[in-house]
Amino acid sequence: MTKLGCLIIDDEPNAGQLLQDYISKVPYLTLKGNCFDAMEALEFLRHSQADLIFLDINMPGLSGIELVNILPREQRVIFTTAYSEYALESHEYNVIDYLLKPITFRRFMMAVAKAASGISPALQAEEYMFVKSDKQMIRINFRDIAYFEALKEYICIHTKDQKIITYKRMKELLEKLPDHFTRIHNSYIINGDHISRVEGNFVLIDNKSLPIGISYKESFAEFIQLRAL
């Protein structure tokens, strides 16, 4: 699955670290760089590309708004700032969203969803995967997968009609899945399209009740919230 390469430009280390943590939780995002001012960012962009830039507005030297005027108009940018008075001014520029610090993961995901929507065909182009099982390469359509279950060094792929065992790490697997899959537990990655209901700390997937791990509660809540009416 194609990923959005992200660049963070922020002179506050704690703010940059928070964005790094958020990026690491989203399967279709990957961190390309972390710059502490606009000049460092311009030097980075001379040699590398970023699909999406998280840009602080109030920085020493060149401000975020001044930097946006230098960047190509097609560059995807999300403003980040602790100052709400910049909100009106930011709308004059070709930016995707404006995030007010402290940034919550829910608000982060809303902005990222806007950024991804413009290239969603690329992100979702693949409708199937091949897995190696018992010396065979088996094609499985993503829509048919209910959930993945970790079995030590192996993974069991649960579909409506079969179970397929393959050698794979959960983290490596998640990076290759479309964004309607999410991890809810150290042992489970689920297909959101197969969720029947959520009850407390459990998710019902095709009549199977799966636990939500403590460390995944927040990310799963955001996953559900983004799809809620």
N, C-alpha and C positions, 0 to 999 in steps of 0.2 A: 504494500500500500504506500502510495506517495505521501511524504510527510511535508509539513510546512516548516522550513528552517527559520528559526527565530533569532533575532538580535535584540538584546536588552541594552538600552542606553540610559543610565541613571547614575548620578554621582553619590547616591546613598547606598552603601553596601547592603544594609538590611532590606531595603526595598528591592534591590536587584536579586538578593537571595530568595526572597519570597516569590518573585516571578519565576526564578529557576525551579523552585519546588513545584509551583503550579504547572509549569511546562512539562515537568517530568511525569505528571499524573495523567497527561492527555496523550493517548496513543498516536494521534496524527500530528503531534508537534515534536520538534527536536531542537535543542539549543545549539546555535551556530557560534555565538559569541556574546560577551558581556563587556560593554565599554562604559567608562566612567565619565566621559564628556564627549561633546560633539566632534572635536578634532580627532580623537581616537577612533570614533565611529567612522568618520570620513576616510581615514586611513585603512580601516578594516574593509570598507566597502570598495576601496580601490582594487582589492585583490580577491574579495569574496562577495557572494550574494546572500541576501536574506529575503525570504518570502514575506516575512512579517516582522515589523519593528515595534517594540514597546519603548516609547520615547517619553522620558521625563521632560516637562516643559521648563521648569525653573532650574537651570544649570549654569555654572560659571562659564565665562567666555560666550560662546554661541548658545542661545536658548533653544529649546526644542522647536519653537515656532520658527525661529530663524533657520534652523536646520531643515525643516520641512520645505522651506522655500528653495533650498539648494537641491534637495533630492528629486529624482524623476517623479513626475505626477502619478505614474502608475504604481509607484512603490506603496505597498500596504503598510499603514502606520496606525497604531493605537496610542493615543496620548495617555500618559499617567502623570498625576500631579496631586499635591496636597492642598492646592489652592482652587477653590470652587469658582473664583472670579474669572478664571481663564476659560470657563465652559463656553460662554457666548462667543468669545474670540476664536476658540478652536473650531467652531462650526463653519468658519469662513474658509477653512482649509480642507483639502481632499483627504480626510482621515476617516477611518472606519468607526472609531468610537473614542470615548473620553472616560477614563477610569479615575475616580477620585480615591486617593489614599485615605485610610488603609483599605486596600483592595481585598474584597472577599472572593473566595473561589467561585461562588455562584455568579458574581458580576463579571469575573474574569472569563468564565465559560460562555456567558452571553456575548461578550465582545469577540471571543475566539470563534464562536459559531458564525458570526457575521463575516469574519475574515475567511473562514473555510467555505462559506456558501458560494462564494464567487468561483471556486474551483472544485465544487463538490463532484462534478462528473469525473474528474481525474481521481479524486480520493475514493470514489465508489465504483470505478470502472470495472474492477475485477469482481465477478459474481461467484467465484468458486476457488478452491484450493486443491492442491494435490498433496497427499500425505503418504509416507512410506509405512507399510504395515505388512508384516509376514512376507517380506521379499516382493511385495507388490506396490505399485504406485496407484493409489485410489483417489479418484476425483470426488469431491464433496461440495455441493452447493452450499454457500453460506446460509441461505434461507432455511436449509434443512437441519442445521445444527442448533440444538437446544442449549447445550452447555458443554464445557470442557472440564474434566476432573483430573487433578494431579494425582499420580500414583508413583510416588518417589521419583525416579528418573524418567518415568513414562507419563503419557497423558491418554486418558480415555475420552474419545469424542462421542458424545451421546446425540443421536438423531432419533427421530420417531421410530424408525424401523431397525436400527442396528447400533452396535457399539464397536468402535474402531480404536485399537491400541496403537500408539506410535511413540517413538522416542523423541522427546522435545522438552524444552524448558518453558515454563509458563510465561516468564517475562519476554522471552524471545518470540513466543507465539503471539502474545498480545500486540506486539509491534507490527504484526503483519495482518491484523484483522481490521475490518471496517469499523467505523465508530459507533455502530449500534451494538457492539460487544463491549462489555465492561467487566472488570474483575471485582468480585464481591467478597472474596475470601482467599487465603493462601492456596486453597485447594480448588477454587472454582472461578471460571470465567463464563459468563452467561450471555446469551443472545437476547437483547432487550425485546425483540419482536416476539419472543416466546413467553414473556412474563404474563401470567394470569392475574396475579395480585401480590401485594406486599403486605405481610402481617407481622408487625413488630420487627424482630430481628431475623425474619425469614422471607425468602422469595419463593413463590410457587411457579415452577417451570414445568409445563406439561405434566401436571399432577405429581411432581417431585418437589418436596420442600427442601430448600438449600439455605444454609446459615449465612448471615452477613457478618463478616469479621469486624472486630472493633476498629481496626486501622483502615477499613474500607467504608465505614458508615458515611463519612462526610462526602467522599467522591461519589458514592452510590446515590446519596440524597440529591446531589447536584445533577447526576445523570437522569434521575427521575423528574426533577424540577424542570429541566430544560425541555422535557417532553409532556409536561402537564398542561392542561387547559386552564 
